[in-house]
Amino acid sequence: MSKWCVHVYDTVGSTNDIARNLPPWNAVRANHQISGRGRHGRSWISQYGGLWLSLVLPVGRERDVWGTLPLAMGWAIVKVIKDLGAHEVRLRWPNDILVRNVKLAGLLVEQFYEDAAVIGIGINVLNRPEQIHQELPCKATRLSDIVNQVPALHELTGLILKTTEDVHRQMEKNGFTAILEEINAACGWGSPRQAELELDEGIRREFFIGVNKYGELITKNDSGHVCYYPPFRVKLFREI
């Protein structure tokens, strides 16, 4: 039996802002968001036809487990989309879901209270974000363009809730290291590749070589020095 209680709205400001006032194992879905947002305050176009969903999960204080929740949840969404038959879907650190090099979905994890986290999920399903921003055709895609049969939004929600519950149970039992190897292998993160990082102090170009047990980005610069970047330090990450 599912643990989840799902609240469905037509239009909201942000599903995360509603979910922040709910206890764990509650979910909020809206047909339309007026003030959808992503990491570092970026806006997220949330038209009718997309999936705009926020989940409330219980978390503990162990940094090496729950500090990696954004990455684990990104991987959970990738798994759901792969199971729908999507090809070439992958996770871009820390939690953007891409098809080839264009964005399909994104996550925003916020912790308003010590013992719970809110996971905001935005997936382009039937909506057309490029109709609002003309530069998006080269940067965004939607689920209906990459799978033969698109599930109804409530069905897609159910798949995500089940996978999230499974991932949460796995992390509670074995920690993030239990899925770290799977993520690094499936995303091809074990092979060094050049990447560009936008930080407060400027742009850096280094070689991306994987993710550690804390969910930190591991890079190596031209001199061979290994660097570690937690998600909050990196405004934008782009593989070159």
Helices and strands as residue ranges (DSSP letters): E 5-12, H 15-19, E 26-33, G 39-41, E 51-58, H 63-66, H 69-83, E 89-92, E 96-99, E 102-113, E 116-123, G 129-131, G 136-138, G 143-145, H 153-174, H 177-186, E 193-199, E 202-211, E 217-220, E 226-229, G 231-233, E 236-239
